[in-house]
């Protein structure tokens, strides 16, 4: 009944238990405060406080979190306070979001109650502004 057999599970290593090597997302918990920039190649869920820039594939921000810095992501779902600029291809602003800073987006959705105090600009218009007319002198 309690004998050791070859079928008994072996002790799992911490990496295997958490799946840290192949995790599709990272979480910054509600009790975590980060002072400095955060870069993630995967999705990032922020419930805590970050004083620094964030760059990630996709950002999900909880309603009680605070980010003070620039946010850059392919997609972002903002639910908390952001003091800084945001640049995202797809941006969803929840009803609990409070943004103080400029927002650049390709596609945006703003829920009733979501607040933005800053300039909003569509990315394609920002890219068009970077284009320069070159005169062809060959003729």
N, C-alpha and C positions, 0 to 999 in steps of 0.2 A: 504494500500500500504506500509506504513512504520510501521505498527503495530508490536508489539513484539508477536511472537507466539512461541509455544513450538518447532517448526521446525527450528528456527534460530540457527545457529552454535554457540557453546559456545567458549569462549576464549581458545585458545590452550596454553598449558604450553610450556616453552622453550624446555624441554626434548622431548615432543611429536612432536614439530615442527622440531627439528633437527634429531630426531631418534637416539639420542646419545646412548641410552641403547643397541640398537641392530644394530649398524652401522657395516657393513662388512669391512670397511676400515677407515683409518685416514689420514688426509692430513696435511703436514707441508708446508704452503704457501711460496711463493717467497720472501716475506718481513719478514719472521721469521728467527731468529738466535737462536739456542739452544746450550748452553754450558752445557754438561752433557750427560749421557747415556740415550738412548731411548729404551724402551721395549714395544712391542705391541703384543697382542695375535692375532690380525687381520692383514690384509694387510696394508701396509704403503706406501703413495705416498709422496716423498720429492721433493719440488721445492726450498726450502730455504737452509740454512746452518746449519750443525750439527757438533759441535766440541765434539765428544764423540762416544762411541760404539752404534751400532744399532742392535737390535735383534727383528725379526718379522717373521710372517708367509711368507709373500711375500713382496718384496720391488720393487717399481718402482721409479726410480730416474730421474728427469727432466734434460734437457740438460744444464740449467743454475745453477744447484745446486752444492753444495760442501759438502762432508762428510770427516771429518778428524777423523778417528778411525776405529775400526774393524766392519765389517758388517757380520752378521750371519742370514741366511734366508733359507727357503726351496727352494724358487725361487727368483731370482733377475733379474731385467731388468735395466741395468746401462746405463745412458745417459750423466751424468755429470762427475765431478772430484771427485775422491776418493783418499785420502792419507791414506792408511792403508790396512790391509789384508781383503780378502773376503772369506767367506765359504758359498757355496750354492750348493744344490743338482742340481738345474737347473739354469744355468747362461746364460743370453743373454747380450752381450756387443754391444751397439749401436755404430754407426759411430762417434758420438759426445763424446764418453766416453774416459776419460783419467784416468788410474789407476796406482798409484804408490804404489806397495805393492804386497805381495804374494797372489795368488788366488788358492783356493781349490774348486773343482767342481766334479760333477758326470757326467753331460751333459753340454756342453758349445757350444755357437754359438757366433762368432765374426763377426760383420759387417765390411766391407771394411772401413778403416779409424779409427776404434777403436784402442786405444793404451794401451798397458800394459807394465809397467816397473817393473818387478818383476818375481818371480818364479811361474810357473803354475804347479799344481800337481793334478792328478786324485785322487779322494777320495778313491777308492778301492785300489790303490797302497799305499796310506798313511795308510789305515787300515791293509793291509798285512804286512807293516813294523812293526806294533805294535804286531803282532803275534810272539810268542816265541816257539821254539821247546822244548818239554819236553821229557826227556829220561825216558823210562819205565824200572825201575829196577826190575820188578816183574818176569822177565824170568830167 
